[in-house]
């Protein structure tokens, strides 16, 4: 059961990753990172086997996803994030946005 779920999860993850690459949402470097993670999670899960293998593969995938988001967040300096939020607020005020409208 765990092997089928793990294989299905890997297939879905690979499909999503391929779609993200084809639509230009991710770079080749990020694509390589994600595929490497899928392979590593699958191999580790297969080595352990059973339900614990499924848990290990999911843990590796989750940790990798968290690392990817942390890395992506550090690419945008905090000052740029704050500036973008201020500009969004100014645009909302200038264009007459208010709650409930």
MOPAC internal coordinates of N, CA, C and O (Angstrom, degrees):
PM7 1SCF
backbone

  N    0.0000 0     0.00 0     0.00 0    0    0    0
  C    1.4465 1     0.00 0     0.00 0    1    0    0
  C    1.5293 1   111.89 1     0.00 0    2    1    0
  O    1.2310 1   120.83 1   133.24 1    3    2    1
  N    1.3555 1   116.02 1   -46.76 1    3    2    1
  C    1.4514 1   120.37 1   179.99 1    5    3    2
  C    1.5204 1   112.35 1   -62.36 1    6    5    3
  O    1.2310 1   120.95 1   142.55 1    7    6    5
  N    1.3429 1   115.80 1   -37.45 1    7    6    5
  C    1.4608 1   119.63 1  -179.94 1    9    7    6
  C    1.5243 1   110.58 1   -64.39 1   10    9    7
  O    1.2310 1   120.60 1   136.83 1   11   10    9
  N    1.3363 1   116.46 1   -43.17 1   11   10    9
  C    1.4723 1   119.77 1   179.44 1   13   11   10
  C    1.5174 1   111.41 1   -64.75 1   14   13   11
  O    1.2310 1   120.53 1   137.59 1   15   14   13
  N    1.3406 1   116.60 1   -42.41 1   15   14   13
  C    1.4639 1   119.24 1   178.44 1   17   15   14
  C    1.5207 1   111.16 1   -65.32 1   18   17   15
  O    1.2310 1   120.37 1   137.59 1   19   18   17
  N    1.3299 1   116.91 1   -42.41 1   19   18   17
  C    1.4622 1   120.60 1   178.76 1   21   19   18
  C    1.5134 1   112.35 1   -63.42 1   22   21   19
  O    1.2310 1   120.74 1   137.29 1   23   22   21
  N    1.3310 1   116.19 1   -42.71 1   23   22   21
  C    1.4666 1   120.28 1   178.59 1   25   23   22
  C    1.5169 1   110.51 1   -65.51 1   26   25   23
  O    1.2310 1   120.64 1   138.17 1   27   26   25
  N    1.3215 1   116.39 1   -41.83 1   27   26   25
  C    1.4717 1   119.74 1   178.35 1   29   27   26
  C    1.5206 1   111.10 1   -63.85 1   30   29   27
  O    1.2310 1   120.55 1   136.75 1   31   30   29
  N    1.3369 1   116.55 1   -43.25 1   31   30   29
  C    1.4610 1   120.48 1   178.10 1   33   31   30
  C    1.5164 1   112.35 1   -61.91 1   34   33   31
  O    1.2310 1   120.69 1   139.34 1   35   34   33
  N    1.3280 1   116.29 1   -40.66 1   35   34   33
  C    1.4697 1   120.18 1   178.12 1   37   35   34
  C    1.5223 1   110.94 1   -65.11 1   38   37   35
  O    1.2310 1   120.52 1   139.57 1   39   38   37
  N    1.3291 1   116.62 1   -40.43 1   39   38   37
  C    1.4706 1   120.16 1   179.53 1   41   39   38
  C    1.5203 1   110.88 1   -64.23 1   42   41   39
  O    1.2310 1   120.49 1   137.39 1   43   42   41
  N    1.3170 1   116.67 1   -42.61 1   43   42   41
  C    1.4693 1   120.23 1   178.63 1   45   43   42
  C    1.5269 1   110.23 1   -64.40 1   46   45   43
  O    1.2310 1   120.42 1   134.74 1   47   46   45
  N    1.3366 1   116.80 1   -45.26 1   47   46   45
  C    1.4658 1   120.71 1   179.21 1   49   47   46
  C    1.5228 1   111.39 1   -60.65 1   50   49   47
  O    1.2310 1   120.64 1   137.81 1   51   50   49
  N    1.3174 1   116.38 1   -42.19 1   51   50   49
  C    1.4621 1   119.87 1   178.72 1   53   51   50
  C    1.5268 1   110.55 1   -64.72 1   54   53   51
  O    1.2310 1   120.02 1   138.55 1   55   54   53
  N    1.3176 1   117.56 1   -41.45 1   55   54   53
  C    1.4620 1   120.80 1   178.13 1   57   55   54
  C    1.5208 1   112.26 1   -61.48 1   58   57   55
  O    1.2310 1   120.44 1   136.31 1   59   58   57
  N    1.3202 1   116.76 1   -43.69 1   59   58   57
  C    1.4710 1   120.94 1   178.37 1   61   59   58
  C    1.5202 1   110.42 1   -64.43 1   62   61   59
  O    1.2310 1   120.79 1   138.08 1   63   62   61
  N    1.3349 1   116.09 1   -41.92 1   63   62   61
  C    1.4651 1   120.41 1  -179.96 1   65   63   62
  C    1.5240 1   111.26 1   -64.90 1   66   65   63
  O    1.2310 1   120.30 1   137.95 1   67   66   65
  N    1.3167 1   117.03 1   -42.05 1   67   66   65
  C    1.4737 1   120.04 1   177.19 1   69   67   66
  C    1.5233 1   110.87 1   -63.10 1   70   69   67
  O    1.2310 1   120.52 1   138.92 1   71   70   69
  N    1.3231 1   116.60 1   -41.08 1   71   70   69
  C    1.4640 1   119.95 1   178.39 1   73   71   70
  C    1.5257 1   110.88 1   -63.74 1   74   73   71
  O    1.2310 1   120.14 1   137.20 1   75   74   73
  N    1.3370 1   117.35 1   -42.80 1   75   74   73
  C    1.4619 1   120.81 1   178.04 1   77   75   74
  C    1.5197 1   111.35 1   -61.09 1   78   77   75
  O    1.2310 1   120.41 1   141.45 1   79   78   77
  N    1.3206 1   116.82 1   -38.55 1   79   78   77
  C    1.4671 1   120.42 1   178.16 1   81   79   78
  C    1.5252 1   110.78 1   -68.07 1   82   81   79
  O    1.2310 1   120.58 1   135.19 1   83   82   81
  N    1.3369 1   116.49 1   -44.81 1   83   82   81
  C    1.4661 1   120.81 1  -176.98 1   85   83   82
  C    1.5283 1   112.50 1   -66.62 1   86   85   83
  O    1.2310 1   120.23 1   148.83 1   87   86   85
  N    1.3354 1   117.17 1   -31.17 1   87   86   85
  C    1.4631 1   119.95 1   179.15 1   89   87   86
  C    1.5242 1   112.00 1   -86.44 1   90   89   87
  O    1.2310 1   120.35 1   175.99 1   91   90   89
  N    1.3306 1   116.93 1    -4.01 1   91   90   89
  C    1.4606 1   120.72 1   178.30 1   93   91   90
  C    1.5198 1   113.60 1    82.26 1   94   93   91
  O    1.2310 1   120.43 1  -167.50 1   95   94   93
  N    1.3201 1   116.78 1    12.50 1   95   94   93
  C    1.4660 1   120.34 1  -179.04 1   97   95   94
  C    1.5216 1   111.82 1   -72.09 1   98   97   95
  O    1.2310 1   120.29 1   150.29 1   99   98   97
  N    1.3421 1   117.05 1   -29.71 1   99   98   97
  C    1.4640 1   120.35 1   178.80 1  101   99   98
  C    1.5266 1   109.32 1  -127.15 1  102  101   99
  O    1.2310 1   121.47 1   -24.24 1  103  102  101
  N    1.3176 1   114.78 1   155.76 1  103  102  101
  C    1.4651 1   121.11 1   179.18 1  105  103  102
  C    1.5262 1   110.29 1   -81.68 1  106  105  103
  O    1.2310 1   121.22 1    -7.54 1  107  106  105
  N    1.3269 1   115.26 1   172.46 1  107  106  105
  C    1.4696 1   119.51 1   176.76 1  109  107  106
  C    1.5181 1   111.34 1   -64.27 1  110  109  107
  O    1.2310 1   120.57 1   144.95 1  111  110  109
  N    1.3303 1   116.52 1   -35.05 1  111  110  109
  C    1.4598 1   120.38 1   179.12 1  113  111  110
  C    1.5225 1   110.62 1   -64.27 1  114  113  111
  O    1.2310 1   120.64 1   133.57 1  115  114  113
  N    1.3324 1   116.38 1   -46.43 1  115  114  113
  C    1.4638 1   119.48 1   179.48 1  117  115  114
  C    1.5272 1   110.64 1   -67.28 1  118  117  115
  O    1.2310 1   120.32 1   144.75 1  119  118  117
  N    1.3279 1   117.00 1   -35.25 1  119  118  117
  C    1.4605 1   120.79 1   176.40 1  121  119  118
  C    1.5280 1   110.28 1   -60.36 1  122  121  119
  O    1.2310 1   120.57 1   134.72 1  123  122  121
  N    1.3257 1   116.52 1   -45.28 1  123  122  121
  C    1.4633 1   121.34 1   179.45 1  125  123  122
  C    1.5286 1   110.68 1   -62.91 1  126  125  123
  O    1.2310 1   120.60 1   138.21 1  127  126  125
  N    1.3162 1   116.46 1   -41.79 1  127  126  125
  C    1.4638 1   120.94 1   178.31 1  129  127  126
  C    1.5287 1   110.36 1   -60.79 1  130  129  127
  O    1.2310 1   120.35 1   133.63 1  131  130  129
  N    1.3164 1   116.94 1   -46.37 1  131  130  129
  C    1.4663 1   120.12 1  -178.05 1  133  131  130
  C    1.5316 1   111.92 1   -66.14 1  134  133  131
  O    1.2310 1   120.43 1   137.35 1  135  134  133
  N    1.3178 1   116.78 1   -42.65 1  135  134  133
  C    1.4694 1   119.22 1   179.02 1  137  135  134
  C    1.5258 1   109.90 1   -64.89 1  138  137  135
  O    1.2310 1   120.07 1   139.48 1  139  138  137
  N    1.3190 1   117.46 1   -40.52 1  139  138  137
  C    1.4617 1   120.75 1   176.79 1  141  139  138
  C    1.5174 1   111.93 1   -60.24 1  142  141  139
  O    1.2310 1   120.76 1   141.07 1  143  142  141
  N    1.3173 1   116.15 1   -38.93 1  143  142  141
  C    1.4579 1   120.55 1   177.84 1  145  143  142
  C    1.5175 1   111.57 1   -66.39 1  146  145  143
  O    1.2310 1   120.46 1   138.15 1  147  146  145
  N    1.3299 1   116.73 1   -41.85 1  147  146  145
  C    1.4692 1   120.80 1   178.98 1  149  147  146
  C    1.5294 1   110.01 1   -60.93 1  150  149  147
  O    1.2310 1   121.06 1   135.87 1  151  150  149
  N    1.3252 1   115.57 1   -44.13 1  151  150  149
  C    1.4699 1   120.19 1   179.88 1  153  151  150
  C    1.5322 1   110.17 1   -65.76 1  154  153  151
  O    1.2310 1   119.95 1   134.83 1  155  154  153
  N    1.3286 1   117.69 1   -45.17 1  155  154  153
  C    1.4713 1   120.84 1  -178.90 1  157  155  154
  C    1.5255 1   111.27 1   -62.84 1  158  157  155
  O    1.2310 1   120.56 1   137.09 1  159  158  157
  N    1.3313 1   116.54 1   -42.91 1  159  158  157
  C    1.4704 1   120.16 1   179.79 1  161  159  158
  C    1.5254 1   110.32 1   -65.04 1  162  161  159
  O    1.2310 1   120.31 1   139.43 1  163  162  161
  N    1.3109 1   117.01 1   -40.57 1  163  162  161
  C    1.4618 1   120.92 1   179.44 1  165  163  162
  C    1.5125 1   112.66 1   -65.74 1  166  165  163
  O    1.2310 1   120.61 1   137.03 1  167  166  165
  N    1.3176 1   116.44 1   -42.97 1  167  166  165
  C    1.4726 1   120.06 1  -179.86 1  169  167  166
  C    1.5214 1   111.39 1   -67.54 1  170  169  167
  O    1.2310 1   120.72 1   136.49 1  171  170  169
  N    1.3259 1   116.23 1   -43.51 1  171  170  169
  C    1.4721 1   119.24 1   179.62 1  173  171  170
  C    1.5208 1   110.27 1   -63.75 1  174  173  171
  O    1.2310 1   120.57 1   136.67 1  175  174  173
  N    1.3228 1   116.52 1   -43.33 1  175  174  173
  C    1.4602 1   119.93 1   178.79 1  177  175  174
  C    1.5104 1   112.53 1   -63.23 1  178  177  175
  O    1.2310 1   120.49 1   141.22 1  179  178  177
  N    1.3201 1   116.68 1   -38.78 1  179  178  177
  C    1.4680 1   120.55 1   179.50 1  181  179  178
  C    1.5275 1   111.21 1   -68.51 1  182  181  179
  O    1.2310 1   120.42 1   145.17 1  183  182  181
  N    1.3348 1   116.81 1   -34.83 1  183  182  181
  C    1.4688 1   119.86 1   179.26 1  185  183  182
  C    1.5266 1   111.44 1   -65.87 1  186  185  183
  O    1.2310 1   120.82 1   139.23 1  187  186  185
  N    1.3177 1   116.04 1   -40.77 1  187  186  185
  C    1.4636 1   120.06 1  -179.11 1  189  187  186
  C    1.5250 1   109.91 1   -77.69 1  190  189  187
  O    1.2310 1   121.10 1   134.94 1  191  190  189
  N    1.3205 1   115.50 1   -45.06 1  191  190  189
  C    1.4620 1   121.01 1   177.37 1  193  191  190
  C    1.5184 1   113.66 1    75.82 1  194  193  191
  O    1.2310 1   121.58 1   -15.14 1  195  194  193
  N    1.3180 1   114.59 1   164.86 1  195  194  193
  C    1.4557 1   121.71 1   177.20 1  197  195  194
  C    1.5138 1   113.35 1    64.44 1  198  197  195
  O    1.2310 1   120.91 1    18.38 1  199  198  197
  N    1.3222 1   115.86 1  -161.62 1  199  198  197
  C    1.4595 1   119.93 1  -178.48 1  201  199  198
  C    1.5289 1   113.07 1   -63.66 1  202  201  199
  O    1.2310 1   120.88 1   146.91 1  203  202  201
  N    1.3476 1   115.92 1   -33.09 1  203  202  201
  C    1.4676 1   118.17 1   178.48 1  205  203  202
  C    1.5243 1   112.14 1   -69.62 1  206  205  203
  O    1.2310 1   120.35 1   150.04 1  207  206  205
  N    1.2975 1   116.94 1   -29.96 1  207  206  205
  C    1.4606 1   120.31 1   174.52 1  209  207  206
  C    1.5137 1   111.01 1   -65.73 1  210  209  207
  O    1.2310 1   121.08 1   139.97 1  211  210  209
  N    1.3299 1   115.54 1   -40.03 1  211  210  209
  C    1.4685 1   120.41 1   176.51 1  213  211  210
  C    1.5252 1   110.35 1   -62.78 1  214  213  211
  O    1.2310 1   120.76 1   136.69 1  215  214  213
  N    1.3195 1   116.16 1   -43.31 1  215  214  213
  C    1.4619 1   120.68 1   179.23 1  217  215  214
  C    1.5235 1   110.61 1   -63.60 1  218  217  215
  O    1.2310 1   120.38 1   136.50 1  219  218  217
  N    1.3339 1   116.88 1   -43.50 1  219  218  217
  C    1.4596 1   120.63 1   179.99 1  221  219  218
  C    1.5313 1   111.01 1   -63.46 1  222  221  219
  O    1.2310 1   120.26 1   134.43 1  223  222  221
  N    1.3353 1   117.12 1   -45.57 1  223  222  221
  C    1.4612 1   120.36 1   178.56 1  225  223  222
  C    1.5168 1   112.13 1   -60.91 1  226  225  223
  O    1.2310 1   120.42 1   137.90 1  227  226  225
  N    1.3323 1   116.81 1   -42.10 1  227  226  225
  C    1.4660 1   120.64 1   178.36 1  229  227  226
  C    1.5219 1   111.12 1   -66.09 1  230  229  227
  O    1.2310 1   120.33 1   142.33 1  231  230  229
  N    1.3351 1   116.98 1   -37.67 1  231  230  229
  C    1.4670 1   120.53 1   178.83 1  233  231  230
  C    1.5275 1   111.09 1   -65.35 1  234  233  231
  O    1.2310 1   120.58 1   138.02 1  235  234  233
  N    1.3139 1   116.49 1   -41.98 1  235  234  233
  C    1.4692 1   119.85 1   178.18 1  237  235  234
  C    1.5272 1   109.83 1   -63.73 1  238  237  235
  O    1.2310 1   120.35 1   135.65 1  239  238  237
  N    1.3119 1   116.94 1   -44.35 1  239  238  237
  C    1.4640 1   120.24 1   178.57 1  241  239  238
  C    1.5092 1   112.25 1   -62.30 1  242  241  239
  O    1.2310 1   120.28 1   137.41 1  243  242  241
  N    1.3361 1   117.07 1   -42.59 1  243  242  241
  C    1.4653 1   120.78 1   178.98 1  245  243  242
  C    1.5189 1   112.60 1   -65.25 1  246  245  243
  O    1.2310 1   120.63 1   137.59 1  247  246  245
  N    1.3359 1   116.41 1   -42.41 1  247  246  245
  C    1.4624 1   120.40 1   178.50 1  249  247  246
  C    1.5237 1   110.75 1   -63.92 1  250  249  247
  O    1.2310 1   120.75 1   140.98 1  251  250  249
  N    1.3189 1   116.18 1   -39.02 1  251  250  249
  C    1.4563 1   120.58 1   178.93 1  253  251  250
  C    1.5270 1   111.29 1   -64.99 1  254  253  251
  O    1.2310 1   120.94 1   138.27 1  255  254  253
  N    1.3220 1   115.81 1   -41.73 1  255  254  253
  C    1.4703 1   120.13 1   178.68 1  257  255  254
  C    1.5237 1   110.21 1   -63.81 1  258  257  255
  O    1.2310 1   120.57 1   137.25 1  259  258  257
  N    1.3282 1   116.51 1   -42.75 1  259  258  257
  C    1.4612 1   119.91 1   177.17 1  261  259  258
  C    1.5150 1   112.00 1   -61.79 1  262  261  259
  O    1.2310 1   120.38 1   137.57 1  263  262  261
  N    1.3265 1   116.88 1   -42.43 1  263  262  261
  C    1.4661 1   120.89 1   178.46 1  265  263  262
  C    1.5161 1   111.07 1   -63.45 1  266  265  263
  O    1.2310 1   120.45 1   141.95 1  267  266  265
  N    1.3266 1   116.75 1   -38.05 1  267  266  265
  C    1.4619 1   120.44 1   179.68 1  269  267  266
  C    1.5267 1   111.06 1   -64.29 1  270  269  267
  O    1.2310 1   120.72 1   136.98 1  271  270  269
  N    1.3346 1   116.23 1   -43.02 1  271  270  269
  C    1.4605 1   118.83 1   179.14 1  273  271  270
  C    1.5197 1   111.99 1   -68.05 1  274  273  271
  O    1.2310 1   120.02 1   141.39 1  275  274  273
  N    1.3250 1   117.56 1   -38.61 1  275  274  273
  C    1.4602 1   119.86 1   176.43 1  277  275  274
  C    1.5258 1   110.71 1   -62.13 1  278  277  275
  O    1.2310 1   120.39 1   136.67 1  279  278  277
  N    1.3220 1   116.86 1   -43.33 1  279  278  277
  C    1.4615 1   121.59 1   179.37 1  281  279  278
  C    1.5288 1   110.40 1   -62.78 1  282  281  279
  O    1.2310 1   120.30 1   134.35 1  283  282  281
  N    1.3274 1   117.04 1   -45.65 1  283  282  281
  C    1.4639 1   120.78 1  -178.40 1  285  283  282
  C    1.5216 1   110.67 1   -64.29 1  286  285  283
  O    1.2310 1   119.82 1   144.08 1  287  286  285
  N    1.3219 1   117.94 1   -35.92 1  287  286  285
  C    1.4540 1   121.59 1   179.76 1  289  287  286
  C    1.5196 1   111.72 1   -67.32 1  290  289  287
  O    1.2310 1   120.13 1   146.77 1  291  290  289
  N    1.3280 1   117.36 1   -33.23 1  291  290  289
  C    1.4511 1   120.18 1  -179.10 1  293  291  290
  C    1.5255 1   112.24 1   -76.36 1  294  293  291
  O    1.2310 1   119.89 1   166.37 1  295  294  293
  N    1.3156 1   117.82 1   -13.63 1  295  294  293
  C    1.4591 1   120.15 1   178.19 1  297  295  294
  C    1.5220 1   111.60 1   -74.96 1  298  297  295
  O    1.2310 1   120.20 1   157.03 1  299  298  297
  N    1.3248 1   117.22 1   -22.97 1  299  298  297
  C    1.4656 1   121.52 1   179.88 1  301  299  298
  C    1.5267 1   107.48 1  -102.44 1  302  301  299
  O    1.2310 1   120.40 1   -65.96 1  303  302  301
  N    1.3272 1   116.83 1   114.04 1  303  302  301
  C    1.4610 1   119.09 1  -179.52 1  305  303  302
  C    1.5318 1   111.33 1   -60.82 1  306  305  303
  O    1.2310 1   120.85 1   -30.02 1  307  306  305
  N    1.3187 1   115.97 1   149.98 1  307  306  305
  C    1.4574 1   121.25 1  -178.43 1  309  307  306
  C    1.5279 1   111.49 1   -59.29 1  310  309  307
  O    1.2310 1   120.23 1   140.69 1  311  310  309
  N    1.3261 1   117.16 1   -39.31 1  311  310  309
  C    1.4727 1   120.18 1   178.93 1  313  311  310
  C    1.5207 1   112.10 1   -59.56 1  314  313  311
  O    1.2310 1   120.38 1   142.05 1  315  314  313
  N    1.3230 1   116.88 1   -37.95 1  315  314  313
  C    1.4653 1   120.85 1   178.75 1  317  315  314
  C    1.5195 1   110.23 1   -66.95 1  318  317  315
  O    1.2310 1   120.20 1   139.91 1  319  318  317
  N    1.3132 1   117.22 1   -40.09 1  319  318  317
  C    1.4569 1   120.37 1   178.44 1  321  319  318
  C    1.5230 1   110.92 1   -63.00 1  322  321  319
  O    1.2310 1   120.55 1   135.32 1  323  322  321
  N    1.3255 1   116.55 1   -44.68 1  323  322  321
  C    1.4611 1   120.73 1  -179.57 1  325  323  322
  C    1.5207 1   109.98 1   -64.79 1  326  325  323
  O    1.2310 1   120.17 1   136.26 1  327  326  325
  N    1.3272 1   117.28 1   -43.74 1  327  326  325
  C    1.4659 1   120.95 1   178.41 1  329  327  326
  C    1.5223 1   110.89 1   -59.26 1  330  329  327
  O    1.2310 1   120.10 1   136.84 1  331  330  329
  N    1.3342 1   117.41 1   -43.16 1  331  330  329
  C    1.4628 1   120.36 1   179.39 1  333  331  330
  C    1.5193 1   111.46 1   -63.48 1  334  333  331
  O    1.2310 1   120.25 1   141.05 1  335  334  333
  N    1.3203 1   117.13 1   -38.95 1  335  334  333
  C    1.4655 1   120.04 1   178.63 1  337  335  334
  C    1.5239 1   110.91 1   -66.07 1  338  337  335
  O    1.2310 1   120.01 1   139.73 1  339  338  337
  N    1.3216 1   117.58 1   -40.27 1  339  338  337
  C    1.4700 1   121.01 1   178.39 1  341  339  338
  C    1.5240 1   110.02 1   -64.74 1  342  341  339
  O    1.2310 1   120.23 1   136.57 1  343  342  341
  N    1.3436 1   117.16 1   -43.43 1  343  342  341
  C    1.4604 1   120.02 1   178.58 1  345  343  342
  C    1.5265 1   111.43 1   -63.44 1  346  345  343
  O    1.2310 1   120.11 1   140.48 1  347  346  345
  N    1.3240 1   117.40 1   -39.52 1  347  346  345
  C    1.4650 1   120.07 1   176.90 1  349  347  346
  C    1.5219 1   110.56 1   -61.82 1  350  349  347
  O    1.2310 1   120.25 1   139.11 1  351  350  349
  N    1.3246 1   117.13 1   -40.89 1  351  350  349
  C    1.4595 1   121.32 1   179.48 1  353  351  350
  C    1.5339 1   110.34 1   -65.38 1  354  353  351
  O    1.2310 1   120.71 1   134.73 1  355  354  353
  N    1.3419 1   116.25 1   -45.27 1  355  354  353
  C    1.4687 1   119.75 1   179.30 1  357  355  354
  C    1.5223 1   111.28 1   -61.49 1  358  357  355
  O    1.2310 1   120.27 1   137.44 1  359  358  357
  N    1.3323 1   117.09 1   -42.56 1  359  358  357
  C    1.4658 1   120.16 1   178.70 1  361  359  358
  C    1.5198 1   111.36 1   -63.10 1  362  361  359
  O    1.2310 1   120.31 1   141.91 1  363  362  361
  N    1.3169 1   117.01 1   -38.09 1  363  362  361
  C    1.4582 1   120.16 1   178.89 1  365  363  362
  C    1.5268 1   110.69 1   -65.01 1  366  365  363
  O    1.2310 1   120.30 1   138.84 1  367  366  365
  N    1.3261 1   117.04 1   -41.16 1  367  366  365
  C    1.4655 1   120.67 1   179.62 1  369  367  366
  C    1.5296 1   110.33 1   -68.14 1  370  369  367
  O    1.2310 1   119.96 1   134.71 1  371  370  369
  N    1.3287 1   117.68 1   -45.29 1  371  370  369
  C    1.4687 1   121.56 1  -178.10 1  373  371  370
  C    1.5176 1   112.25 1   -64.23 1  374  373  371
  O    1.2310 1   120.39 1   146.35 1  375  374  373
  N    1.3238 1   116.87 1   -33.65 1  375  374  373
  C    1.4600 1   120.01 1  -177.47 1  377  375  374
  C    1.5299 1   113.17 1   -91.68 1  378  377  375
  O    1.2310 1   120.53 1  -171.66 1  379  378  377
  N    1.3085 1   116.60 1     8.34 1  379  378  377
  C    1.4534 1   120.40 1   173.82 1  381  379  378
  C    1.5122 1   115.14 1    77.17 1  382  381  379
  O    1.2310 1   120.01 1  -154.65 1  383  382  381
  N    1.3271 1   117.59 1    25.35 1  383  382  381
  C    1.4570 1   118.51 1   178.37 1  385  383  382
  C    1.5133 1   110.11 1   -76.51 1  386  385  383
  O    1.2310 1   120.84 1   -41.23 1  387  386  385
  N    1.2798 1   116.01 1   138.77 1  387  386  385
  C    1.4659 1   121.17 1   171.35 1  389  387  386
  C    1.5198 1   108.46 1  -152.45 1  390  389  387
  O    1.2310 1   120.35 1   -23.99 1  391  390  389
  N    1.3315 1   116.93 1   156.01 1  391  390  389
  C    1.4713 1   119.88 1  -175.88 1  393  391  390
  C    1.5205 1   111.97 1   -59.51 1  394  393  391
  O    1.2310 1   121.32 1   -38.25 1  395  394  393
  N    1.3146 1   115.08 1   141.75 1  395  394  393
  C    1.4604 1   121.29 1   177.08 1  397  395  394
  C    1.5189 1   114.64 1    83.69 1  398  397  395
  O    1.2310 1   120.13 1  -179.57 1  399  398  397
  N    1.3036 1   117.35 1     0.43 1  399  398  397
  C    1.4564 1   120.31 1  -178.99 1  401  399  398
  C    1.4981 1   111.47 1   -80.69 1  402  401  399
  O    1.2310 1   120.10 1   180.00 1  403  402  401

